[in-house]
Structure formats: C-alpha cells, structure tokens
Amino acid sequence: MGKDICHKFSDRTITELDQILSQILEDSDRYFPPLIPRSVEGNEWDSKFDKIFQRWSIFYEGMKAT
C-alpha cells in the first residue's frame, strides 16, 4: 500500500506523509494506547500494541522503499 501511495501522490504530499508517519512511530507510546480497549491487560495488551506498531512500521517502510 505504501508503494501505491507513492505512485499516486505528489512528492510534497509524500514528504508530508513521511513526516507524519515518522512522528506517529516516534510517539507510539502516546498515540497507540487509545486504540487498545481498556479491558485488555498484561501480555495481551503488549501483543496488541506490538501488532499496531508493526502495521504502521510496515506501511512507513513501504513508502520509503520506493
């Protein structure tokens, strides 16, 4: 999906997306916890957090790979 985005949008838009995704990943401890239900605890919470982080990282790396 990251490669598809790079082929469809302008370089300026891609640069801005790159900055936004980089900031989201950098501050993942701030942005991702609200995406995980409060009822989830312990290792299950860690697993869900890691899964969210991995998905965003793959998307970010896909954009940079073009």
CORCORZI-V522514 format. One record per residue. N is the residue number from 1. RES is the residue in one small letter. PHI is phi in whole degrees, 0 to 359 (none if undefined). Layout:
BEGIN
[[N & RES & PHI] [N & RES & PHI]]
END
This chain:
BEGIN
[[1 & m & none] [2 & g & 300] [3 & k & 293] [4 & d & 300] [5 & i & 297] [6 & c & 296] [7 & h & 276] [8 & k & 256] [9 & f & 245] [10 & s & 290] [11 & d & 300] [12 & r & 296] [13 & t & 296] [14 & i & 297] [15 & t & 298] [16 & e & 294] [17 & l & 299] [18 & d & 301] [19 & q & 295] [20 & i & 295] [21 & l & 297] [22 & s & 299] [23 & q & 293] [24 & i & 299] [25 & l & 293] [26 & e & 296] [27 & d & 254] [28 & s & 301] [29 & d & 295] [30 & r & 269] [31 & y & 270] [32 & f & 276] [33 & p & 307] [34 & p & 296] [35 & l & 278] [36 & i & 255] [37 & p & 304] [38 & r & 294] [39 & s & 285] [40 & v & 274] [41 & e & 225] [42 & g & 58] [43 & n & 298] [44 & e & 296] [45 & w & 297] [46 & d & 301] [47 & s & 296] [48 & k & 293] [49 & f & 299] [50 & d & 299] [51 & k & 295] [52 & i & 297] [53 & f & 300] [54 & q & 299] [55 & r & 297] [56 & w & 294] [57 & s & 296] [58 & i & 297] [59 & f & 298] [60 & y & 297] [61 & e & 293] [62 & g & 298] [63 & m & 291] [64 & k & 285] [65 & a & 282] [66 & t & 273]]
END
